[in-house]
Amino acid sequence: MTAVTAPALRRPAAAGPSLARLTGVELRKLADTRAGRWLLITMGLVAAAIVAVQVFVLEDPEQTFTAFFTPSLFPLGLLLPVLGILSITGEWSQRTALTTFALVPRRERVVTAKLAAVVLAALASVLVSLAVAAAGTLAARATGGAGTWTFDWHLLPYAAVFQVANVLMGAGFGLLLLNTPLAIVTFLLLPTVWTILAAMIRALREPARWLDTSVTMEPLLGPEMTAGQWGRLGVSLAVWLLVPLAAGLLRTLRREVS
């Protein structure tokens, strides 16, 4: 009598961590390192210091909520790209990329989670600006200043676009270069050199209106933007944000991890 062999039981493939869980892990990583932790602390302190100077030093007669909110966005906008760079390059500088990509072999999911984490951090920075603006308005009223709650509500989504664009530009340079010092120096140096050249060379002044992010992003924190301003902003972000992100993603997917 022939023995009947039972068919081999197939084990279902283990499901990988969800994108939400990966994003939560990346959010924790932003504050896990000493550099990331102190950068986040510095961002909060700088925003608070700007408002304190407005209240107690400058004694600006126009002490409105908007007048406190808008200046607090600029220092955060300068530091957020560094946070975006650190979130990407930390895997390589701390030699954790091998472990990360071994646990999650699909690298594009890790990169997506990192980008989602820094976008959430950028949106949280807008909330920080709102909080310090509220504190500044209360302090102004308590010290006998104007301290009115006047706020241009169109600035809120514009501020979100401003900060998200800043942090994603930093993340794009981090993906492209995968080296913390090189990415930070390059990100800070290239736009500065471009601005100087545009100021010195007449032929570059018109292209600078479309490619210089310091010019194209400035209207975000002013009155209502026109269609032309949105178009110039889109072109500059395509060059300084989308191109580094796309090229950096391709490099990250192909780079050998050792």
Backbone hydrogen bonds, N-H to C=O, Kabsch-Sander energy under -0.5 kcal/mol:
donor,donor_aa,acceptor,acceptor_aa,energy
5,T,3,A,-0.6
6,A,4,V,-0.5
11,R,9,L,-0.5
22,L,18,S,-2.4
23,T,19,L,-2.5
24,G,20,A,-2.1
25,V,21,R,-2.1
26,E,22,L,-2.3
27,L,23,T,-2.2
28,R,24,G,-1.9
29,K,25,V,-1.9
30,L,26,E,-1.3
31,A,27,L,-0.6
31,A,28,R,-1.1
32,D,28,R,-0.7
32,D,29,K,-0.6
33,T,29,K,-0.9
37,R,33,T,-2.6
38,W,34,R,-2.4
39,L,35,A,-2.0
40,L,36,G,-2.2
41,I,37,R,-2.2
42,T,38,W,-2.6
43,M,39,L,-2.2
44,G,40,L,-1.8
45,L,41,I,-2.4
46,V,42,T,-2.8
47,A,43,M,-2.0
48,A,44,G,-2.0
49,A,45,L,-2.5
50,I,46,V,-2.3
51,V,47,A,-1.5
52,A,48,A,-2.3
53,V,49,A,-2.5
54,Q,50,I,-1.8
55,V,51,V,-2.0
56,F,52,A,-2.9
57,V,53,V,-1.8
58,L,53,V,-2.8
59,E,54,Q,-0.8
60,D,54,Q,-1.1
63,Q,61,P,-1.5
64,T,62,E,-1.6
65,F,148,T,-1.1
66,T,150,T,-1.8
68,F,64,T,-1.4
69,F,65,F,-2.3
70,T,66,T,-2.5
72,S,68,F,-0.9
73,L,69,F,-0.6
73,L,70,T,-1.5
74,F,70,T,-0.6
74,F,71,P,-0.7
76,L,72,S,-0.8
77,G,73,L,-2.4
78,L,74,F,-1.5
79,L,75,P,-1.5
80,L,76,L,-2.5
83,L,79,L,-1.7
84,G,80,L,-2.4
85,I,81,P,-2.3
86,L,82,V,-2.7
87,S,83,L,-2.1
88,I,84,G,-1.0
88,I,85,I,-0.7
89,T,85,I,-3.0
90,G,86,L,-1.8
91,E,88,I,-0.9
92,W,89,T,-0.7
93,S,89,T,-2.8
94,Q,90,G,-2.2
96,T,91,E,-1.9
97,A,91,E,-1.8
100,T,96,T,-2.6
101,F,97,A,-2.9
102,A,98,L,-1.2
103,L,99,T,-2.1
104,V,100,T,-2.2
107,R,105,P,-1.4
109,R,106,R,-1.3
110,V,106,R,-1.1
111,V,107,R,-2.6
112,T,108,E,-2.2
113,A,109,R,-2.2
114,K,110,V,-2.2
115,L,111,V,-2.5
116,A,112,T,-2.5
117,A,113,A,-2.3
118,V,114,K,-2.2
119,V,115,L,-2.1
120,L,116,A,-2.2
121,A,117,A,-2.0
122,A,118,V,-2.3
123,L,119,V,-2.4
124,A,120,L,-2.3
125,S,121,A,-1.7
126,V,122,A,-1.1
127,L,123,L,-1.4
128,V,124,A,-2.0
129,S,125,S,-2.2
130,L,126,V,-2.1
131,A,127,L,-2.4
132,V,128,V,-2.7
133,A,129,S,-2.1
134,A,130,L,-2.2
135,A,131,A,-2.3
136,G,132,V,-2.4
137,T,133,A,-2.3
138,L,134,A,-2.3
139,A,135,A,-2.4
140,A,136,G,-2.4
141,R,137,T,-2.1
142,A,138,L,-2.3
143,T,139,A,-1.7
144,G,141,R,-1.1
145,G,140,A,-3.2
148,T,63,Q,-1.0
153,W,151,F,-1.0
155,L,152,D,-2.1
156,L,153,W,-1.2
158,Y,154,H,-1.3
159,A,155,L,-3.1
160,A,156,L,-1.9
161,V,157,P,-2.3
162,F,158,Y,-2.5
163,Q,159,A,-2.5
164,V,160,A,-2.5
165,A,161,V,-2.5
166,N,162,F,-1.7
167,V,163,Q,-2.4
168,L,164,V,-2.2
169,M,165,A,-2.0
170,G,166,N,-1.8
171,A,167,V,-2.2
172,G,168,L,-2.4
173,F,169,M,-2.0
174,G,170,G,-2.2
175,L,171,A,-2.6
176,L,172,G,-2.1
177,L,173,F,-2.2
178,L,174,G,-2.7
183,A,179,N,-2.8
184,I,180,T,-2.4
185,V,181,P,-2.6
186,T,182,L,-2.5
187,F,183,A,-2.5
188,L,184,I,-2.2
189,L,185,V,-2.6
190,L,186,T,-2.4
192,T,188,L,-0.8
193,V,189,L,-2.9
194,W,190,L,-2.5
195,T,191,P,-2.3
196,I,192,T,-2.3
197,L,193,V,-2.7
198,A,194,W,-2.3
199,A,195,T,-1.7
200,M,196,I,-1.6
201,I,197,L,-2.9
202,R,200,M,-0.6
204,L,201,I,-1.3
205,R,202,R,-1.4
206,E,202,R,-0.5
208,A,204,L,-2.1
209,R,205,R,-1.0
209,R,206,E,-0.8
210,W,207,P,-1.5
211,L,207,P,-1.8
212,D,208,A,-2.2
213,T,211,L,-0.8
215,V,212,D,-1.3
216,T,212,D,-2.6
217,M,213,T,-2.3
220,L,217,M,-1.3
221,L,218,E,-1.6
222,G,219,P,-1.7
230,W,226,T,-2.1
231,G,227,A,-2.2
232,R,228,G,-2.3
233,L,229,Q,-2.2
234,G,230,W,-2.4
235,V,231,G,-2.0
236,S,232,R,-2.3
237,L,233,L,-2.4
238,A,234,G,-1.8
239,V,235,V,-1.5
240,W,236,S,-2.7
241,L,237,L,-2.1
242,L,237,L,-2.0
243,V,238,A,-1.7
245,L,241,L,-2.0
246,A,242,L,-2.8
247,A,243,V,-2.7
248,G,244,P,-2.7
249,L,245,L,-2.5
250,L,246,A,-2.0
251,R,247,A,-2.1
252,T,248,G,-2.7
253,L,249,L,-2.4
254,R,250,L,-1.3
255,R,251,R,-1.8
258,S,256,E,-0.5
